[in-house]
Amino acid sequence: MELQIIQNKIFELRGLRILLDFDIAEMYGVETKVLKQAVRRNIKRFPSDFMFELTKKEFESLRSQIVTLKIQGRGQHIKYMPFAFTEQGVSMLASVLRSEKAIQVNIAIIRAFVLLRQHLTDYKTLTKQIATIEKEMQIKFEDIYEALNFLLDKSEQVTTQNQRKKIGYKK
């Protein structure tokens, strides 16, 4: 499974990066109902920081972002709210769904989460570097501005001095 496809299915909700049950089920090649049944049978393996059920408001918010919910007439009138799995929840799914495909998909999903985390770290580092450069440049520009003002003030002084009548003996 391509990492880019998985990354496009990872959303941020409640301050966590999550994958929705129907996306995971699609990747595993099983029905969402089968995935949810397996999770419910092993619910003790999925504390709230591993998996949670979306509220109706959260689902509507995500629904506006996810165009694929209306494919083939499905998802328009959903009976149960989707489960959202964090990275740890996806890891736990490997112990619940033991097929060879599930193992391979889990590995790909974990790699996608790790890659996203790395991109976020790189982004934060880059943001700090840009802020530092902006601060340095602001200081340098202030110095240049002061120097230009000083030079402009000096040139005005020289101009006014040249316009005055000279006092003293003429030679």
Secondary structure as UniProt FT lines:
FT   HELIX           3..8
FT   STRAND          11..13
FT   TURN            14..15
FT   STRAND          16..20
FT   HELIX           21..28
FT   HELIX           32..41
FT   HELIX           43..45
FT   TURN            48..50
FT   STRAND          51..53
FT   HELIX           56..65
FT   HELIX           67..73
FT   STRAND          83..85
FT   HELIX           87..96
FT   HELIX           100..163
//
